[in-house]
Amino acid sequence: MDRFPKAADVDFHSPLDLSKAAAAVLDEDGRVSGWGSPAQRLLGHSPEDVLGQPAARLLAANPEQRLSGLCKPHKPRSAVLDLCRSDGSTVRAAVTFSPLEHRGGAATVVVAADLETQRAWEAQLAMLQGLATESPVGLTIFGTDLRVVWGNVSTDLELAGVAHYVGRPAGDLFPEGEFVSRHHPPDEEQVMEHVLSTGEPILGMHYRGRAPVDPVREHVWSCSYHRLLDARGDPLGLFEESLDITERYRAQERLSLLVLAGKRIGASLDVRRTAAELADVAVPQLADEVLVDLPPAVIEGRQPPTGSAPGHSLLRMHGRTPEEFRTTPVSYPPSSPQAMSLSAGRPVVDASPPETAVEAGTAASHSCLFVPLLTRDAVLGLATFRRSINPDPFGAEEQALAVELAERAAVGIDNARRYTSQHEAALVLQRSLLPQHLPDLSGVDVAYRYLPADSRVGVGGDWFDVIPLSGARVGLTVGDVVGHGVHAAATMGRLRATVRTLALLDLDPAELLTRLDDLVAQDSEASEDDGLGHDEALGVTCLYAIYDPVGGRCVWASAGHPPPIVADASGSVAWSALAPGPPLGLCGLPYENVELNLSGGSVVAFFTDGVVEDRRTDIDSGVDRLAQVLTWQRCPVEELCDRALSTMPPGPQADDATLLLVRTRRLDKGNVADLELPPDPATVAQARAHTERQLAAWGLSELSFDAALVVSELVTNGLRYATGPVMLRLIRDRCLLCEVSDKAHTAPHLRRARRDDEGGRGLFLVAQVSQRWGTRYTASGKTIWAELAVS
């Protein structure tokens, strides 16, 4: 079926037109002297039935009286009559009586049509008359040459006289206008040619321009185009109907802008980005440029100064992206509209803004709207909406929209300020809890890198540590706390301190993790009992290793943490075959030690999953990438760290990334002296003599007295309580290390001896002479050690 009506289907004539109406002729006596076929179709009477018969027989009521009153000479009459049909029924008809005079005789022409049909046609005619004279819809007729033919009253008012445009092309009506609809050609002439050639109407296109009657303010019309056809179906031209929908269009734009603002403004938790989001949303729909002025304290995440309106220096940010934003110091004179807006806490419109507080080089503004950025407890700054291209002033609805946008931006900026403050506090806390300086040790060369997570994610709980242990050994640890934020950072600091404390007790890695697991489980139970919720330490991963540079032995154990990657001096990379134990605080399963013998120059990589795992890559690819970097053995460990991080995928980090690289060294055999002593008290003198000779060989004779005293007391203590031989070891490192090992597990205790005590002064003397001393336990016994400072 054709979508559009054909010209033959359109009735161009009145139902009472002689070409289609029921017509009859009455003579001067009121008899029917003429009867047409349309009359036969209307009433059903044939000519033979009515010709020569009184016409009154065709009337249903008072036929004689009604007919005589209507058939008067020299005066046409119209009436609504009930006419009799041949089947006995009646039809209500509109009837017109027109008298005729011919050759001295009189006759009457009667034209009749169905009343309902006539009333419908009259209603259509009245509607057309209303459209032409009273309708707010603008109607304009164009000829086939697309020139103006006619316009109704609405068009006449809009054009300030349509007669001036008759015969002119359509483009002359609104020369600077344009279509804002997306799915049709932007040129009006192309639209009209399409309708004229195809007959397909185009409906509801939005056209934006300035009407001649109101050239200052921009309007928006909804326009539709239809082709006009004559009775034969040939094009006469086309007509345009237009309705001014400026207010509705602006309201829809404002609503769309508010929806967009709800999605865009304040989602970043960044002050500069939030200001850029406000500018990006408001330009160009509301303003040609948006300036955001904030106190430096707000940008830095601090509390805004009290009374931050007039007299306080602000930083102006202008641009539509954080990258484009430029910061310029500004201040407002007390009498300026900016100061008035901030003081009163309400928007202020300045139709001709002065150049004060406006940076040089910007275009002059037609209108400025100043809106304070308000929160519940403070004035954060000022947003300036400027129009330099659009000459329209800011209306009441646009001011309300600007206030709404500024309120959303103020909430976003305040949230970003608070988040920045908390984030900086968490960063300060985290950095203070991480090692500030790594110790300079003989056994290892160490480098590290720590990359915090993206600021939107929050501070994480990664940690690492390098712990000097007795006997020139080194404790190495790395861990990862579940979650982000201040709580994760605080938990990290607590666990790192606990690991360091347990490490200084000279526990082996498996035992250290077992004790740490017990502590985490106890803290978790206490948190649940106190109703404090989830403990961040529950499920934390940790790896702890001990490296002994004397023999090159490295022992490590893991609680759910990725094992270290080891590259020997030749560049060959090896992974551990032992799976890590469970994370801390989960199930209390035992942890196992893994023992490695490392040659001098080996590189060991300790890392958290942020180094090797990313949303875009799996952990196996990250481990392979890190292992490939470790094959560059000739590079310093600092350079290796940089190379490793440069291979990570670009972009913001979803998790903290911690990398600790350790290049091992072996102590020279000439710096280690061992002496096995039989269980005989007489060997104490032998130990002292051995110590004095060894110190003389090392050029440390100045320490002979103190060292001999320490060795004498430690060997005496070992011989008194142990069974079997005692091992004396002297190590020359950054200090002099004296170690005495035996097979007993009894622990020596330092105490202050009373005057009448015969013993108990040995360890007290050792503690006074040495800078550090202690005891560590092994599977076969214990080792008591002391360190003497080398000047």
LUMRO-323316 format. One line per 4 residues: number of its first residue (from 1); for each residue x, y, z of C-alpha. Coordinates in nm, 3 decimals. Example, Ala and Ser with C-alpha at 12.3 -4.5 7.8 and 13.67 -1.06 7.14 Angstrom:
1	1.230 -0.450 0.780  1.367 -0.106 0.714
This chain:
1	0.000 0.000 0.000  0.125 0.347 -0.089  0.225 0.545 0.221  0.111 0.877 0.077
5	-0.238 0.969 -0.063  -0.276 1.019 -0.434  -0.413 1.342 -0.575  -0.724 1.157 -0.703
9	-0.807 1.062 -0.342  -0.816 1.424 -0.229  -1.152 1.606 -0.265  -1.084 1.960 -0.377
13	-1.457 2.062 -0.418  -1.740 2.145 -0.181  -2.011 1.881 -0.148  -2.254 2.150 -0.279
17	-2.050 2.206 -0.593  -2.264 2.151 -0.902  -2.010 1.902 -1.038  -2.089 1.653 -0.762
21	-2.396 1.768 -0.563  -2.754 1.639 -0.609  -2.924 1.901 -0.833  -3.283 1.954 -0.946
25	-3.482 2.231 -1.120  -3.827 2.341 -0.998  -4.067 2.536 -1.218  -4.271 2.830 -1.095
29	-4.543 2.595 -0.968  -4.300 2.399 -0.757  -4.291 2.095 -0.981  -3.973 1.909 -1.070
33	-3.865 1.998 -1.419  -3.505 1.878 -1.403  -3.346 1.582 -1.221  -2.977 1.488 -1.240
37	-2.810 1.157 -1.181  -2.639 1.278 -0.851  -2.993 1.350 -0.720  -3.095 0.998 -0.812
41	-2.791 0.861 -0.622  -2.871 1.065 -0.314  -3.250 0.989 -0.292  -3.294 0.685 -0.512
45	-3.576 0.834 -0.724  -3.548 0.791 -1.100  -3.636 1.083 -1.335  -3.956 0.911 -1.439
49	-4.072 0.905 -1.074  -4.023 1.274 -1.002  -4.036 1.475 -1.323  -4.357 1.678 -1.339
53	-4.438 1.587 -0.980  -4.465 1.840 -0.696  -4.131 1.880 -0.527  -4.308 1.901 -0.191
57	-4.348 1.522 -0.201  -3.974 1.493 -0.143  -3.989 1.681 0.189  -4.049 1.483 0.508
61	-4.229 1.750 0.718  -4.461 2.047 0.635  -4.372 2.015 0.270  -4.593 2.288 0.128
65	-4.514 2.550 0.389  -4.141 2.487 0.385  -4.112 2.479 0.008  -4.306 2.803 -0.047
69	-4.087 2.983 0.204  -3.766 2.870 0.039  -3.860 2.928 -0.327  -3.869 3.307 -0.324
73	-3.754 3.505 -0.624  -3.440 3.717 -0.617  -3.319 3.565 -0.290  -3.118 3.241 -0.252
77	-3.198 3.042 0.056  -3.020 2.758 0.239  -3.170 2.515 0.481  -3.128 2.179 0.645
81	-3.410 1.951 0.532  -3.513 1.594 0.581  -3.561 1.445 0.232  -3.760 1.132 0.150
85	-3.577 0.848 -0.017  -3.740 0.601 -0.257  -3.718 0.323 0.005  -3.920 0.527 0.257
89	-3.627 0.641 0.467  -3.514 0.999 0.511  -3.180 1.167 0.474  -3.080 1.496 0.637
93	-2.930 1.721 0.375  -2.793 2.069 0.330  -3.005 2.227 0.055  -2.953 2.551 -0.137
97	-3.236 2.717 -0.335  -3.127 2.960 -0.606  -3.408 3.141 -0.803  -3.373 3.189 -1.179
101	-3.569 3.413 -1.417  -3.584 3.326 -1.785  -3.806 3.481 -2.055  -4.052 3.607 -1.806
105	-4.079 3.279 -1.630  -3.940 3.181 -1.289  -3.757 2.866 -1.187  -3.549 2.750 -0.890
109	-3.226 2.548 -0.893  -3.203 2.320 -0.591  -2.861 2.177 -0.485  -2.845 1.924 -0.201
113	-2.573 1.722 -0.026  -2.557 1.492 0.273  -2.545 1.715 0.583  -2.266 1.524 0.757
117	-2.048 1.540 0.446  -2.112 1.911 0.414  -2.036 1.975 0.783  -1.707 1.780 0.757
121	-1.601 1.983 0.456  -1.689 2.308 0.634  -1.489 2.198 0.939  -1.188 2.132 0.720
125	-1.228 2.472 0.563  -1.250 2.633 0.908  -0.941 2.445 1.018  -0.748 2.574 0.717
129	-0.869 2.923 0.793  -0.751 2.887 1.154  -0.412 2.761 1.043  -0.378 3.059 0.817
133	-0.488 3.325 1.064  -0.464 3.200 1.423  -0.230 2.899 1.456  0.110 2.942 1.630
137	0.248 2.692 1.378  0.423 2.871 1.098  0.306 2.762 0.752  0.501 2.863 0.443
141	0.428 2.757 0.086  0.709 2.731 -0.167  0.669 2.688 -0.539  0.837 2.423 -0.750
145	1.129 2.667 -0.786  1.165 2.660 -0.404  1.077 3.027 -0.375  0.834 3.170 -0.120
149	0.472 3.187 -0.237  0.270 3.243 0.078  0.296 3.238 0.456  0.037 3.237 0.730
153	0.001 3.489 1.010  0.254 3.312 1.235  0.514 3.315 0.958  0.432 3.678 0.886
157	0.496 3.774 1.249  0.817 3.574 1.267  0.958 3.726 0.949  0.833 4.074 1.034
161	0.632 4.071 0.713  0.621 3.772 0.483  0.539 3.992 0.185  0.902 4.105 0.178
165	1.012 3.748 0.109  0.759 3.641 -0.156  0.948 3.528 -0.465  1.276 3.490 -0.276
169	1.454 3.156 -0.214  1.416 2.972 0.114  1.774 3.047 0.217  1.689 3.418 0.248
173	1.449 3.357 0.538  1.716 3.260 0.796  2.052 3.310 0.624  2.260 3.210 0.930
177	2.046 2.918 1.041  2.137 2.551 1.033  1.978 2.214 1.091  2.086 2.042 1.412
181	1.925 1.709 1.327  2.177 1.437 1.255  2.007 1.214 0.999  1.933 1.461 0.719
185	2.140 1.696 0.501  2.229 2.018 0.685  2.128 2.231 0.383  1.760 2.331 0.369
189	1.756 2.344 -0.011  1.867 1.980 -0.030  1.591 1.880 0.212  1.327 2.060 0.008
193	1.447 1.916 -0.323  1.430 1.568 -0.173  1.068 1.619 -0.061  0.968 1.775 -0.393
197	1.121 1.498 -0.603  1.022 1.195 -0.396  0.700 1.309 -0.229  0.833 1.167 0.098
201	0.768 1.411 0.382  1.045 1.494 0.626  0.918 1.548 0.978  1.046 1.699 1.299
205	1.382 1.837 1.189  1.536 2.081 1.434  1.647 2.409 1.282  1.852 2.665 1.476
209	1.880 3.031 1.383  1.777 3.386 1.460  1.439 3.518 1.350  1.423 3.861 1.182
213	1.177 3.974 1.445  1.420 3.872 1.727  1.775 3.882 1.590  1.943 3.886 1.934
217	1.822 3.558 2.073  1.883 3.222 1.908  1.573 3.011 1.846  1.511 2.647 1.762
221	1.223 2.531 1.541  1.081 2.190 1.468  1.030 2.183 1.091  0.839 1.943 0.865
225	0.816 1.947 0.487  0.532 1.813 0.266  0.477 1.812 -0.108  0.166 1.987 -0.253
229	-0.022 1.824 -0.543  -0.306 1.956 -0.759  -0.620 1.766 -0.855  -0.435 1.593 -1.138
233	-0.154 1.481 -0.908  0.104 1.721 -1.044  0.338 1.898 -0.793  0.238 2.250 -0.706
237	0.532 2.299 -0.470  0.570 2.219 -0.101  0.486 2.368 0.231  0.684 2.394 0.550
241	0.533 2.383 0.894  0.752 2.517 1.175  0.697 2.538 1.548  0.918 2.737 1.783
245	1.040 2.481 2.040  1.320 2.691 2.184  1.214 2.655 2.547  1.143 2.284 2.516
249	1.470 2.228 2.329  1.667 2.421 2.588  1.495 2.231 2.869  1.586 1.902 2.702
253	1.942 2.022 2.657  1.960 2.119 3.023  1.823 1.782 3.129  2.071 1.600 2.904
257	2.349 1.817 3.040  2.253 1.730 3.397  2.247 1.359 3.313  2.590 1.393 3.153
261	2.716 1.587 3.452  2.599 1.314 3.686  2.805 1.063 3.490  3.113 1.274 3.428
265	3.172 1.526 3.706  3.341 1.404 4.022  3.412 1.047 3.921  3.791 1.086 3.917
269	3.866 1.188 4.280  4.116 1.437 4.141  4.074 1.812 4.192  4.220 1.920 3.858
273	4.040 1.651 3.664  3.708 1.741 3.831  3.753 2.104 3.727  3.831 1.986 3.374
277	3.518 1.767 3.378  3.304 2.069 3.468  3.450 2.262 3.174  3.411 1.969 2.937
281	3.043 1.924 3.026  2.947 2.293 3.015  3.127 2.386 2.689  2.978 2.466 2.440
285	2.619 2.388 2.541  2.609 2.635 2.829  2.918 2.854 2.789  3.204 2.913 2.552
289	3.462 2.886 2.830  3.465 2.777 3.194  3.719 2.901 3.447  3.761 2.740 3.789
293	3.935 2.940 4.064  4.043 2.748 4.374  4.266 2.825 4.674  4.603 2.644 4.662
297	4.505 2.460 4.980  4.209 2.293 4.805  4.423 2.187 4.508  4.677 2.038 4.748
301	4.410 1.849 4.942  4.406 2.070 5.252  4.121 2.248 5.426  4.013 2.565 5.239
305	4.097 2.890 5.420  3.819 3.057 5.614  3.648 3.329 5.414  3.823 3.236 5.091
309	3.635 3.499 4.895  3.770 3.850 4.841  4.130 3.925 4.932  4.257 3.567 4.914
313	4.484 3.457 4.634  4.334 3.187 4.416  4.468 2.974 4.135  4.272 2.992 3.810
317	4.247 2.671 3.610  4.121 2.697 3.254  4.106 2.432 2.987  3.888 2.132 2.904
321	4.130 1.852 2.999  4.378 1.821 3.288  4.659 1.824 3.034  4.535 2.153 2.883
325	4.472 2.318 3.219  4.688 2.619 3.293  4.716 2.767 3.640  4.729 3.144 3.687
329	4.722 3.335 4.019  4.424 3.570 4.044  4.264 3.793 4.306  3.939 3.992 4.305
333	3.886 4.354 4.406  3.624 4.384 4.680  3.380 4.559 4.444  3.413 4.302 4.164
337	3.121 4.073 4.074  3.342 3.774 4.159  3.388 3.902 4.513  3.015 3.976 4.539
341	2.932 3.620 4.429  3.168 3.464 4.682  3.055 3.694 4.964  2.684 3.641 4.903
345	2.716 3.272 4.811  2.494 3.313 4.506  2.539 3.347 4.127  2.606 3.689 3.980
349	2.559 3.778 3.612  2.774 4.047 3.455  2.661 4.136 3.104  2.974 4.342 3.037
353	3.244 4.197 3.261  3.551 4.408 3.331  3.892 4.277 3.242  3.997 4.258 3.605
357	4.095 3.909 3.713  4.070 3.795 3.351  4.395 3.674 3.203  4.538 3.859 2.910
361	4.498 3.717 2.565  4.141 3.588 2.603  3.855 3.710 2.389  3.623 3.977 2.522
365	3.310 3.831 2.681  2.952 3.915 2.595  2.834 3.782 2.931  2.981 3.619 3.240
369	2.811 3.414 3.508  2.996 3.377 3.839  2.886 3.085 4.056  3.048 3.004 4.394
373	3.157 2.644 4.458  2.983 2.575 4.787  2.986 2.279 5.021  2.804 2.242 5.349
377	3.087 2.387 5.556  3.306 2.593 5.324  3.343 2.801 5.008  3.581 2.607 4.786
381	3.620 2.858 4.505  3.448 3.015 4.208  3.332 2.888 3.868  3.308 3.142 3.586
385	3.093 3.065 3.282  3.191 3.295 2.995  3.026 3.363 2.661  3.248 3.523 2.401
389	3.097 3.364 2.085  2.734 3.325 2.188  2.590 3.675 2.238  2.284 3.557 2.431
393	2.280 3.658 2.799  2.241 3.393 3.064  1.871 3.339 3.133  1.713 3.230 3.459
397	1.700 2.865 3.354  2.064 2.873 3.243  2.166 3.027 3.575  1.986 2.748 3.758
401	2.164 2.494 3.538  2.501 2.655 3.608  2.431 2.644 3.982  2.342 2.275 3.956
405	2.663 2.200 3.765  2.867 2.403 4.014  2.711 2.214 4.305  2.804 1.882 4.147
409	3.155 2.009 4.078  3.187 2.139 4.435  3.092 1.800 4.577  3.339 1.630 4.342
413	3.617 1.877 4.427  3.552 1.842 4.799  3.554 1.462 4.773  3.875 1.482 4.570
417	4.026 1.718 4.826  3.941 1.486 5.112  4.062 1.185 4.919  4.386 1.362 4.830
421	4.438 1.445 5.196  4.373 1.087 5.304  4.580 0.950 5.019  4.875 1.174 5.107
425	4.843 1.073 5.473  4.840 0.707 5.372  5.143 0.761 5.148  5.331 0.936 5.428
429	5.239 0.654 5.665  5.340 0.390 5.416  5.671 0.553 5.329  5.751 0.602 5.695
433	5.689 0.233 5.759  5.904 0.115 5.467  6.286 0.111 5.494  6.424 0.461 5.446
437	6.783 0.344 5.387  6.907 -0.006 5.319  7.210 -0.116 5.523  7.549 -0.141 5.352
441	7.643 -0.507 5.388  7.944 -0.710 5.279  7.747 -1.018 5.183  7.499 -0.863 4.937
445	7.456 -0.581 4.690  7.092 -0.468 4.710  6.861 -0.248 4.499  6.486 -0.201 4.519
449	6.198 -0.031 4.346  5.856 0.043 4.490  5.573 0.163 4.264  5.249 0.258 4.445
453	4.917 0.168 4.289  4.721 0.420 4.087  4.589 0.696 4.314  4.228 0.597 4.242
457	4.298 0.248 4.380  4.464 0.370 4.698  4.779 0.297 4.891  4.859 -0.074 4.909
461	5.026 -0.292 5.166  5.345 -0.414 4.997  5.660 -0.417 5.206  6.020 -0.533 5.192
465	6.316 -0.529 5.428  6.686 -0.611 5.447  6.785 -0.715 5.802  7.148 -0.753 5.917
469	7.183 -1.074 6.120  7.460 -1.223 6.328  7.754 -1.393 6.160  7.746 -1.153 5.860
473	7.420 -1.314 5.751  7.136 -1.116 5.590  6.760 -1.151 5.636  6.555 -1.069 5.325
477	6.179 -1.034 5.330  5.899 -0.920 5.102  5.524 -0.929 5.162  5.185 -0.813 5.044
481	4.881 -0.714 5.253  4.535 -0.767 5.106  4.347 -0.445 5.030  4.434 -0.076 4.999
485	4.423 0.237 5.210  4.542 0.352 5.549  4.444 0.027 5.720  4.646 -0.179 5.471
489	4.946 0.050 5.521  4.917 0.030 5.900  4.887 -0.348 5.885  5.191 -0.360 5.661
493	5.394 -0.159 5.912  5.285 -0.382 6.198  5.377 -0.699 6.012  5.709 -0.563 5.891
497	5.804 -0.469 6.248  5.699 -0.813 6.366  5.906 -0.987 6.097  6.209 -0.775 6.187
501	6.167 -0.854 6.556  6.137 -1.229 6.491  6.430 -1.215 6.249  6.655 -1.060 6.513
505	6.579 -1.365 6.729  6.772 -1.563 6.465  6.476 -1.786 6.381  6.500 -1.989 6.064
509	6.251 -1.888 5.787  5.999 -2.169 5.843  5.984 -2.112 6.218  5.956 -1.735 6.171
513	5.657 -1.774 5.939  5.495 -2.024 6.178  5.514 -1.777 6.464  5.396 -1.494 6.241
517	5.102 -1.706 6.129  5.003 -1.766 6.494  5.017 -1.392 6.567  4.804 -1.307 6.262
521	4.546 -1.571 6.355  4.526 -1.438 6.711  4.483 -1.079 6.589  4.206 -1.192 6.353
525	4.019 -1.368 6.632  4.054 -1.060 6.853  3.914 -0.839 6.574  3.611 -1.065 6.537
529	3.551 -1.073 6.913  3.568 -0.693 6.932  3.329 -0.657 6.641  3.585 -0.457 6.443
533	3.527 -0.650 6.122  3.775 -0.800 5.882  4.146 -0.785 5.970  4.359 -0.676 5.674
537	4.638 -0.908 5.790  4.425 -1.216 5.729  4.541 -1.379 5.407  4.859 -1.170 5.377
541	5.149 -1.326 5.186  5.509 -1.315 5.304  5.846 -1.457 5.202  6.148 -1.464 5.431
545	6.501 -1.572 5.340  6.840 -1.586 5.514  7.163 -1.563 5.317  7.495 -1.667 5.474
549	7.789 -1.518 5.279  8.040 -1.745 5.454  7.920 -2.062 5.285  7.688 -1.913 5.018
553	7.387 -2.088 5.172  7.041 -1.932 5.127  6.735 -2.066 5.309  6.386 -1.934 5.241
557	6.024 -2.013 5.319  5.703 -1.866 5.176  5.354 -1.805 5.311  5.151 -1.785 4.992
561	5.405 -1.554 4.825  5.563 -1.608 4.482  5.903 -1.779 4.524  6.217 -1.588 4.432
565	6.379 -1.612 4.089  6.749 -1.698 4.097  6.999 -1.625 3.821  7.354 -1.758 3.876
569	7.671 -1.583 3.766  7.647 -1.736 3.419  7.298 -1.595 3.362  7.109 -1.924 3.393
573	6.771 -1.870 3.560  6.613 -2.121 3.798  6.273 -2.138 3.967  6.181 -2.318 4.285
577	6.005 -2.652 4.247  5.845 -2.621 4.593  5.500 -2.463 4.602  5.456 -2.181 4.858
581	5.282 -2.254 5.185  4.940 -2.108 5.273  4.897 -1.733 5.332  4.921 -1.614 5.690
585	4.627 -1.661 5.922  4.429 -1.909 5.711  4.481 -2.268 5.809  4.798 -2.312 6.020
589	4.966 -2.568 5.793  5.342 -2.606 5.844  5.590 -2.412 5.636  5.896 -2.572 5.479
593	6.244 -2.437 5.427  6.401 -2.437 5.084  6.781 -2.442 5.082  6.994 -2.306 4.797
597	7.369 -2.288 4.749  7.446 -1.964 4.567  7.769 -1.883 4.396  7.916 -1.537 4.427
601	7.755 -1.295 4.179  7.416 -1.469 4.171  7.111 -1.241 4.147  6.799 -1.322 4.348
605	6.473 -1.140 4.270  6.214 -1.100 4.544  5.891 -0.940 4.421  5.521 -0.891 4.480
609	5.253 -0.991 4.230  5.215 -0.630 4.112  5.548 -0.668 3.928  5.448 -0.976 3.729
613	5.068 -0.966 3.718  4.843 -0.723 3.532  4.483 -0.712 3.409  4.612 -0.744 3.054
617	4.874 -1.018 3.113  4.884 -1.333 3.323  5.136 -1.399 3.600  5.333 -1.658 3.401
621	5.409 -1.403 3.129  5.519 -1.154 3.392  5.750 -1.406 3.558  5.906 -1.493 3.223
625	5.952 -1.122 3.151  6.130 -1.068 3.484  6.346 -1.378 3.438  6.458 -1.251 3.098
629	6.579 -0.928 3.259  6.784 -1.122 3.518  6.994 -1.278 3.243  7.167 -0.938 3.206
633	7.419 -1.035 3.471  7.680 -0.774 3.388  7.446 -0.485 3.475  7.450 -0.331 3.823
637	7.147 -0.424 4.029  7.020 -0.064 4.013  7.014 -0.084 3.634  6.853 -0.428 3.648
641	6.571 -0.280 3.859  6.510 -0.010 3.601  6.514 -0.264 3.319  6.265 -0.485 3.502
645	6.018 -0.202 3.561  6.051 -0.077 3.205  5.913 -0.410 3.080  5.591 -0.372 3.281
649	5.278 -0.283 3.079  5.225 0.096 3.056  4.936 0.268 3.224  4.808 0.300 3.580
653	4.896 0.025 3.825  4.608 -0.170 3.975  4.830 -0.290 4.261  5.152 -0.192 4.432
657	5.467 -0.328 4.271  5.771 -0.407 4.488  6.095 -0.547 4.350  6.400 -0.633 4.563
661	6.712 -0.749 4.374  7.002 -0.902 4.565  7.341 -0.983 4.415  7.523 -1.223 4.648
665	7.885 -1.209 4.754  8.097 -1.470 4.929  8.329 -1.372 5.214  8.692 -1.438 5.139
669	8.819 -1.751 5.317  9.103 -1.546 5.458  8.849 -1.345 5.659  8.708 -1.653 5.837
673	8.901 -1.855 6.097  8.756 -2.171 6.256  8.896 -2.365 6.550  8.746 -2.678 6.700
677	8.809 -2.713 7.073  8.781 -3.042 7.267  8.568 -3.045 7.585  8.865 -2.964 7.813
681	8.887 -2.651 8.031  9.253 -2.622 7.937  9.156 -2.532 7.580  9.035 -2.189 7.694
685	9.395 -2.069 7.691  9.438 -2.225 7.347  9.134 -2.029 7.223  9.274 -1.702 7.359
689	9.612 -1.764 7.197  9.448 -1.854 6.865  9.244 -1.534 6.878  9.546 -1.314 6.947
693	9.747 -1.472 6.662  9.459 -1.436 6.415  9.397 -1.072 6.506  9.763 -0.997 6.466
697	9.753 -1.156 6.118  9.453 -0.939 6.030  9.616 -0.625 6.165  9.363 -0.594 6.448
701	9.600 -0.629 6.741  9.434 -0.334 6.914  9.131 -0.560 6.968  9.333 -0.850 7.113
705	9.253 -0.778 7.478  8.879 -0.731 7.432  8.853 -1.017 7.185  9.050 -1.254 7.407
709	8.822 -1.162 7.701  8.506 -1.228 7.494  8.637 -1.554 7.350  8.751 -1.670 7.694
713	8.411 -1.610 7.850  8.213 -1.763 7.561  8.433 -2.073 7.535  8.427 -2.119 7.912
717	8.047 -2.096 7.909  8.027 -2.350 7.626  8.262 -2.597 7.790  8.076 -2.573 8.121
721	7.728 -2.659 7.991  7.780 -2.844 7.662  7.878 -3.197 7.580  8.114 -3.262 7.297
725	8.353 -3.027 7.118  8.307 -2.648 7.094  8.360 -2.459 6.767  8.519 -2.113 6.769
729	8.477 -1.894 6.463  8.629 -1.550 6.402  8.502 -1.340 6.112  8.660 -1.017 5.994
733	8.393 -0.806 5.835  8.282 -0.447 5.902  8.325 -0.554 6.263  8.497 -0.843 6.435
737	8.259 -1.135 6.489  8.329 -1.392 6.759  8.107 -1.702 6.756  8.113 -2.006 6.982
741	7.894 -2.301 6.887  7.815 -2.611 7.094  7.562 -2.893 7.097  7.365 -2.773 7.401
745	7.030 -2.598 7.378  7.045 -2.421 7.714  7.017 -2.047 7.680  7.262 -1.814 7.856
749	7.109 -1.523 8.047  7.259 -1.188 8.125  7.235 -1.085 8.492  7.405 -0.853 8.733
753	7.604 -1.063 8.986  7.590 -0.978 9.357  7.903 -0.921 9.560  7.898 -1.264 9.719
757	7.825 -1.453 9.390  8.113 -1.662 9.263  7.991 -1.656 8.897  7.751 -1.479 8.664
761	7.986 -1.201 8.556  8.101 -1.356 8.223  7.814 -1.251 7.995  7.793 -0.918 8.174
765	8.154 -0.850 8.077  8.085 -0.968 7.719  7.790 -0.727 7.693  8.002 -0.440 7.822
769	8.292 -0.502 7.583  8.096 -0.586 7.262  7.858 -0.365 7.066  7.609 -0.650 7.019
773	7.578 -1.004 7.135  7.320 -1.280 7.122  7.227 -1.644 7.076  7.092 -1.830 6.780
777	6.975 -2.189 6.773  7.042 -2.452 6.513  6.920 -2.806 6.463  7.231 -2.938 6.639
781	7.269 -2.685 6.920  7.327 -2.312 6.962  7.572 -2.037 6.876  7.662 -1.750 7.107
785	7.803 -1.453 6.921  7.942 -1.111 6.991  8.045 -0.820 6.771  8.340 -0.593 6.842
789	8.364 -0.258 6.669  8.663 -0.208 6.439  8.798 0.146 6.455
